[in-house]
Amino acid sequence: MYGNEGLVARYGTREPALRRTDLLATESGAVALLGTSGAGRTPQCAVSGGHPLHGVAIGAGSINFLGRRIDGADPAAALACGPTQVPNGRHVFGDPTVDHLRRGGLTPTASGQYESHLRP
């Protein structure tokens, strides 16, 4: 189970990007963060692993994963618990190539489309 309680996070010294948010995800559940621009989706994801990313700092509250508090923990220790953030966007692979697709488990079919060989 993952949860954060009373979480406050901010970019540097600016106004909080998250103001006392609570989130609970059960072991068999899924979470989708929806909201308008400025609603706090990015900072929530940036701090979800307990070690802030993208210049977001945790100002208050707690983050727990499987009953263990992970906010403020050593990043390697927090990552060993399980939660992490996988960045998205064009900056992940600066100039994507077919090799990147192959490494991601995608291979070309006879029709020229790509097929995944990764299974959930």
Stockholm file with secondary structure:
# STOCKHOLM 1.0

chainA/1-120         MYGNEGLVARYGTREPALRRTDLLATESGAVALLGTSGAGRTPQCAVSGGHPLHGVAIGAGSINFLGRRIDGADPAAALACGPTQVPNGRHVFGDPTVDHLRRGGLTPTASGQYESHLRP
#=GR chainA/1-120 SS CEEEEEEEEEETTSSEEEEEEEEEECTTCCCCCCCCTTSSHHHHHHHTTSSCCTTEEEEEEEEEETTEECTTSCHHHHHHHSCCCCCCSTTSSSSCCHHHHHHTTEEECTTSCEEECCCC
#=GC SS_cons         CEEEEEEEEEETTSSEEEEEEEEEECTTCCCCCCCCTTSSHHHHHHHTTSSCCTTEEEEEEEEEETTEECTTSCHHHHHHHSCCCCCCSTTSSSSCCHHHHHHTTEEECTTSCEEECCCC
//
